[in-house]
């Protein structure tokens, strides 16, 4: 008797589950009705983070001037991730299922990028990340994830190559804080530095010296280190850097691209680093960046920085992939991204099988808030 009564329940559950899967996949595969705008979602940290919005917006504007997609305009749909932890996931879900975006672009920290990655993977939506370098985002081998910035491992490799192999520096002092992305960058640098079999870097934690930057700089000077590597959030790093220069410390200073966040530092503040701070970079396109900078300044009345530049390239990657796919099918857009080769303002962009940007990264100095680029 139990077998007879259990079977209808078992079968009804199976049918219900199959129906849910059908609805879920239908929502994921049919982003919009014919003739409607081609929506691409952008996730930013908060409403004050305008750099990525403006970079992505300019890419969409230019794409629409060039005919959009099969006569349909591209439309940027922006969501802020400010609020309680987990807001990023909710906003990504809203973009995917309510707005029915064809793809996602993210310009936020690594912790929120993980939430977006999970939502995009479950819903089968291509996701291009345009700021965090957290290498674990690609280590799960999620075919829907692509990173158009050098990740922390790639940046650490460029830093250690320059410091230990090219400059033959042995004594390095580091300053790090508890910021999520900065601490990840620092951890990866330590791992790569350990592989050089040179002396371990001398480490200072910023939180020990809050309100006592002069004391921190005194300690740095007392080490007689040959160079300084900063792994703190942009505002903290700038304060430390200013003190270092005011004290006439001549040792070279290195860091990652996180310091150059124009959402957190003004154009004038970023100029403190001109021709002095060295960061990992690919070979930026001199001519393409100059054209982009001119259009950006004409449109927004201010120069673009690193955040806007990567957002501009990330949005253009998605636009190019959609045009190449020729359809709203998200899987075909994802396949286009796997094979794409795009000449961006931040240099040539293509991806390895893990979704990491393929490039040869090296150390270069900063000018006007971006790496010094090659003339073309």
ABEGO torsion letter per residue (X at the ends): XAAAAAAAAAAAAAAAAAAAAAAAAAAAABABBBGBBBBBBBBBABAABAAAAAAAAAAAAAAAAAGEBGGBBBBBBBBBABEBBGAAAAAAAAAAAAAGBABBBBBBBAAAAAAAAAAAAAAGBBBBBAABABAAAAAAGBAABBBABBBAAAAAAAAAAAAAAAAGBABBBBBBBABAAAAAAAAAAAAAAAAAGBBBBBBBBAAAABGBAAAAAAAAAAAGBABBBBBBBAAAAAAAAAAAAAAGBABBBBBBAAAABAAABBAAAAAAABGABBBBBBBBBAAAAAAAAAAAAAAAGBBBBAAAAAAAAAAAAAAAAAAAAGBABAAAAAAAAAABBBBBAAEBBBBBAAGBBBBBBBBBBBBGGBBBBBBX
